Structures are given as C-alpha cells and as structure tokens.
Amino acid sequence: MALEERIKEVNARIEAACARSGRSRNDVNVIAVTKYISAATMESVLDSGLEHVGENRWQNAADKWSKLGDRGSWHFIGHLQTNKVKDVIEKFEFIHSLDRLSLAQELEKKASALGMRVKAFVQVNISGEISKYGLSPEAVAPFLEQIRELEHVDVIGLMTMAPHEQDPEKTRHVFRGLRELRDRLNGQALTREPMIHLSMGMSNDFEVAVEEGSTWLRLGSVLVGREEDFHGRNE
C-alpha cells in the first residue's frame, strides 16, 4: 500500500475512533515512527505532510537528523541513556521516556546551559511487564515531587506502552489506567501546569488508545512501515 493510502486509512480509523468516543480529531496527534526507514525514505514521509517523526535511538537517528533536522518536529520515543542527553536535547522537541531522577537532572543541566526548556512525558509501566521501562503507577507522584523544582523540564503528560495483543480490546485497561492516573495526579497539582497529554497507542492498538484519551499516537508499521515497503519487496 502506498504511503498516501496508509495515511488516508489511518486518518479514517482515527476519525471513527474519535466519533465513537465523542472526541475531536484535532485533539489527536500522530507521530510517524521512522526508526526502520532510511533518511531518503524519511524525506518522503515528511513530503507527504506528516509533521511529527519519532526515533528511539540516537545512533539510528543521527544520519537522518544530519540531512533532515531542519524539517518536522522530532520526538525521542525510546529509552534515553543519560550519556545521550547531550546528543538529543537540542534536536528533539519532545522526550517521551523520562523515567528516573538522574535523567531528569541531566536534562535540566543541559537545558539550563542552553537556555531552553524540555517538553517531557513521564513513562509509566501500567501493565507491570518486567520487559518494559517506566515507573510503576505508585512511583509517579513521588517522582513528580522530586523534579518539581527543575526549571527547564516541563512535564506535559504521561506515556505508556501496552502489551502486544492479538485482540486490541485487551489493552483498554492499560490506556484507561494511564488516563485515570493522569487525572488523579493533576488533582494533586504536582506539576507547574496540569498534564494535558497522553502518549499511548501504537500500530496494533491505536484505536482503543484514542477511545481512552490518547493525544499522541506513535505509529510505525501501520503508517510508515519498513524500508522494504517503499521498494515493493513486500508487495
């Protein structure tokens, strides 16, 4: 399927999910996960009108950034090592994987030196899977209290990853849990501004995530696919 057709189909599915849940389509943003494609193919993605792109490792993103860094809005969506903060901080507008104090402090240190602010999502392991990064739901409030005074780190929302299920409906409790956690935390006024955003929903389960309140979808295979998809090898 051509990229334009993928985009059209995904948009139709998002619109339908919004209609089912009484939401505005304008409240749901799409991040094209470009980690499996080359810089040349990423240029085609940006040319298609997709504005937000997501990468999960600086090593994989570096070449793309050198060629296309002046285009689009870049999201770091993978586990961020503290020693890689220096590489990503000026390049990625959003960090979706804030999950520990040492990382928050390093972001603050580098952002302060650069005179900038970092938009961050706190990553929460709602499902409790050992294989996934993120704070436990119970640890989020104490963590937000710890980083509250960091002047250059703005926590704008929460992020989670659901288990990969054949039946996406089985992921609903994960997305609902993140939304309910955000709302409880906002009631405690633990951040300078209320957390508006929820980064949740991937190719296998994004419609359920939309129904449960996602504001940022991270879509790879269903939207962008892999490099070979652009060259007909999987046709």
Salt bridges, closest charged atoms under 4 A:
GLU9 OE2 - ARG13 NH1 3.91
ASP47 OD1 - ARG71 NH2 2.96
GLU55 OE2 - LYS64 NZ 2.89
ASP63 OD2 - LYS67 NZ 3.26
GLU93 OE2 - LYS119 NZ 2.89
ASP99 OD2 - HIS79 ND1 3.57
ASP99 OD1 - ARG100 NH1 2.60
GLU106 OE2 - LYS110 NZ 2.37
GLU108 OE2 - HIS152 ND1 2.85
GLU129 OE1 - LYS132 NZ 2.69
ASP154 OD2 - ARG117 NE 2.84
ASP154 OD1 - ARG192 NH2 2.72
GLU169 OE2 - ARG172 NE 2.53
ASP183 OD1 - ARG182 NH2 3.05
GLU207 OE1 - ARG13 NH2 2.78
GLU211 OE2 - ARG20 NE 2.63
GLU211 OE1 - ARG172 NH2 2.55
GLU212 OE2 - ARG172 NH1 2.91
GLU212 OE2 - ARG176 NH2 2.86
GLU212 OE1 - ARG179 NH2 2.52
GLU227 OE2 - HIS231 NE2 3.06
ASP229 OD2 - ARG6 NH2 3.67
